[in-house]
Amino acid sequence: MADTQEKKVCPCCTKHTMRSEEERKKLINRLKRVEGQIRGIIGMLENDAYCNDILIQSAAVNAAVNAFNKELLASHIRNCVARDIREGKDETIDELVATLQKLMK
């Protein structure tokens, strides 16, 4: 195996963000918790759990995804957006506005 590992990147993405190992682990752990909650809801459905109980768990998943989004958005603004503005890339502001509009639907 070579010293330089090639990162697997989404083929549809043209931009990349280098994150610290700590930040990457923190975000991945949040998503793994969400994944576990989703598996729990699937189990509830498979066991014919009461609708209201499933809805409460679904709301918890939504809250967890929102918390993930808030954390990632804050990091994006502090790092990517701030860097691009310093470099004179004002189109990043339009990109941020479009992203915020999608998040607020």
C-alpha positions as CSV (number, residue, x, y, z in Angstrom):
1,M,0.0,0.0,0.0
2,A,1.4,3.4,-0.9
3,D,2.2,6.1,1.6
4,T,-0.4,8.4,0.1
5,Q,-3.9,7.0,0.4
6,E,-6.4,8.2,-2.2
7,K,-9.6,9.6,-0.6
8,K,-12.8,8.2,-1.9
9,V,-14.9,11.2,-3.0
10,C,-18.4,11.4,-4.1
11,P,-18.2,11.5,-7.9
12,C,-20.8,14.3,-8.1
13,C,-18.8,16.6,-5.8
14,T,-16.3,19.0,-7.2
15,K,-15.2,20.7,-4.0
16,H,-13.6,19.0,-1.0
17,T,-13.1,20.0,2.7
18,M,-10.2,18.9,4.7
19,R,-11.3,18.2,8.2
20,S,-9.3,17.3,11.3
21,E,-9.5,13.7,12.4
22,E,-11.3,14.9,15.6
23,E,-14.0,16.8,13.6
24,R,-14.5,13.9,11.2
25,K,-14.9,11.4,14.0
26,K,-17.3,13.7,15.8
27,L,-19.5,14.1,12.7
28,I,-19.4,10.4,11.8
29,N,-20.4,9.5,15.4
30,R,-23.4,11.8,15.2
31,L,-24.5,10.1,12.0
32,K,-23.9,6.6,13.4
33,R,-26.2,7.5,16.3
34,V,-28.8,8.6,13.8
35,E,-28.3,5.4,11.8
36,G,-28.9,3.5,15.0
37,Q,-32.1,5.4,15.7
38,I,-33.3,4.6,12.2
39,R,-32.6,0.9,12.7
40,G,-34.6,1.2,15.9
41,I,-37.5,2.6,14.1
42,I,-37.3,-0.1,11.5
43,G,-37.4,-2.7,14.3
44,M,-40.4,-0.9,15.8
45,L,-42.3,-1.2,12.5
46,E,-41.3,-4.8,12.1
47,N,-42.7,-5.5,15.6
48,D,-45.9,-3.5,15.0
49,A,-45.1,-0.8,17.6
50,Y,-47.8,1.8,18.4
51,C,-47.8,4.6,15.8
52,N,-47.4,7.3,18.4
53,D,-44.2,5.7,19.7
54,I,-42.8,5.4,16.2
55,L,-43.6,9.1,15.6
56,I,-41.8,10.2,18.8
57,Q,-38.7,8.2,17.7
58,S,-39.0,9.8,14.2
59,A,-39.0,13.2,15.8
60,A,-35.9,12.3,17.7
61,V,-34.2,11.4,14.5
62,N,-35.2,14.7,13.0
63,A,-33.7,16.5,16.0
64,A,-30.5,14.5,15.7
65,V,-30.2,15.3,12.0
66,N,-30.8,19.0,12.7
67,A,-28.1,19.0,15.4
68,F,-25.7,17.4,12.8
69,N,-26.6,20.0,10.3
70,K,-26.1,22.9,12.7
71,E,-22.6,21.6,13.7
72,L,-21.6,21.0,10.1
73,L,-23.0,24.4,9.0
74,A,-21.1,26.2,11.8
75,S,-17.9,24.5,10.7
76,H,-18.6,25.4,7.1
77,I,-19.1,29.1,7.9
78,R,-16.1,29.3,10.2
79,N,-13.7,27.5,7.8
80,C,-14.8,27.3,4.1
81,V,-16.9,30.4,3.8
82,A,-14.6,32.6,5.8
83,R,-11.6,31.4,3.8
84,D,-13.4,31.9,0.5
85,I,-14.4,35.5,1.4
86,R,-10.9,36.3,2.5
87,E,-9.8,35.0,-1.0
88,G,-12.4,37.2,-2.7
89,K,-14.7,34.4,-3.7
90,D,-17.9,36.2,-3.1
91,E,-19.9,33.5,-4.9
92,T,-19.6,31.5,-1.7
93,I,-22.1,33.8,-0.1
94,D,-24.7,33.0,-2.8
95,E,-23.9,29.3,-2.3
96,L,-24.4,29.7,1.5
97,V,-27.7,31.5,1.0
98,A,-29.0,28.7,-1.3
99,T,-27.9,26.1,1.2
100,L,-29.7,27.9,4.1
101,Q,-32.8,28.1,2.0
102,K,-32.7,24.4,1.4
103,L,-32.2,23.7,5.1
104,M,-35.1,25.9,6.1
105,K,-37.7,24.2,3.9
